[in-house]
Amino acid sequence: MPTSRRIKAFAACVTVLAATATTAAAVPAAALPAAAVPATTASAPDPLARFHGQHVDWHPCALGPGDELGRALDSAGADCADITVPLDYAAPGGRTITVAISRLKATDTAYRVGPLLLNDGGPAGPSLHMPLTKSKVMGKVAARYDLIGMDPRFVGRSTPLDCGWDLGSAPMRSAGAGPAAFRREVGVARDLAERCKRAHGDVLPYVTTRNTARDMDVIRAALGDRALSYLGYSYGSYLGEVYTQLFPGRTDRMVLDGVASPKSYNQTLLHGAEAANEESLRAWAAWAAARHGTYGLGATRAEVLATVRHILDAAAQHPLRIGKEYLLDEHVLPAVLIGGLGSDLDGRRADLAATVGLLARAADRQPVEPSEALAGQLEFLLTGAGSAPASQMTAIICGDVAERRGIGSYRRAVQDSRERFPLAGPLANNITPCEFWDRPVEAPTVLDNDVPALLVSATDDPRTLYSGARGMREQWPSSRLLTVDGARQHGLYGEYGNTCVDERVNAYLRTGRLPAHDLTCEARPGTGKR
């Protein structure tokens, strides 16, 4: 998920992409009523006509004097609107919900391209803010687009969904150190699923990526444009891929950054990316060891890793006391650590080093006070403050690909992965509420198309693996792959400070012409990437 927001969001479980397998238990799309597949012919009436032709009521974005995001959008000259969409596209005459969007209008009307819809990843990443952040990296190119931020259905300022959980760690909890810890996780996952079904069982079947893609096409039509351009990060790349499959011929310029393949979309977060995250941990440990005088975590990589192991072992014995408010246990601690491994930029690595130093003191049962950033993460992960985003993220993943694998399958997967991947394995293979969710209404999207998109990926991305980008390049022969060699970075365009990447993406957005062949940029000097 892009900007520092994406890395913080992962640490607070707002944005992570799942990584392997699909479910065979869902109903095939072909079995759905025709209205659920919103393509129409020239002769057939449009079942979504009232949505496609709706009047868009643009208004100021600020909801009140304390609304910092709204005031920032208003100050930049943006406006906002709520788009009405069907809850269930198979029954467009039924219940409706709203999707919140923002718009920073094109000012270069002579060379206007059209709307550029922006998605910050997730699932469940709010994106209303993105016209502000992306206009900066786009520079003069931004003037050619109506930059459209969208809070996907049930996210942010759209019609809300909150299961009323007392934690925000639901999508990314670790199984812990032993059988008793795993049994606790089974109970937590079952309870969260049951609570969400009680609170929102009437809408959960419609909280899906395919329906978000359908919402995007309603937005396109309501804006009066024939096609959408699109920039999506991480999970947002998957959303963009689904859109192209459901609505062929309705995309113009498409940039997918941190590319994920639909073949890799799965209910178990980070499954398949265990090795990449353990390698990122080792690379960070080498970086921290070279700065032992600053952080005191160990003078060698092995010593730094031993410090991390000590923290994990201590949390397994008894939760770590962080300040007066927070107890950090073996189920949530791995998410805090892995959340710091999404970037090899020195600033991000320094943040993680400071956090690990504090956690090491807590592991020694010394009194510690969290930094403002860590306190925010812990509040999100450990209390009801994170309930809504965690509910939304879980609902989307489970609505897309939930399957009943059997509790024993998770236990065996955790055991099998623990020795090779002691940090990432128990998290990436742990049971989730999806095990207790209803089966999805629709099967996961299978791509059989070819789209001329610009795919952007780092070779050592620990979240959405480079293999996924290569797979999409093969799936879409008309696309081009822009690779950053040697970067351990999730999210590149406007996120990594890599001029090579930013200039090439801007050139494509400016001209609409893809490079003649795949391109490679080198990771920035000074990132400490190895």
PyMOL commands that set and color helices and strands:
alter all, ss='L'
color gray80, all
select helices_A, chain A and resi 3-11+29-31+34-36+49-52+68-75+109-111+130-144+170-172+179-200+204-206+209-223+235-246+262-264+274-289+292-295+301-317+333-339+346-363+372-382+384-401+407-418+425-428+433-436+466-475+499-511
alter helices_A, ss='H'
color red, helices_A
select strands_A, chain A and resi 79-86+96-104+114-119+145-151+228-233+251-257+320-322+326-328+454-458+480-485+519-522
alter strands_A, ss='S'
color yellow, strands_A
deselect
rebuild
show_as cartoon
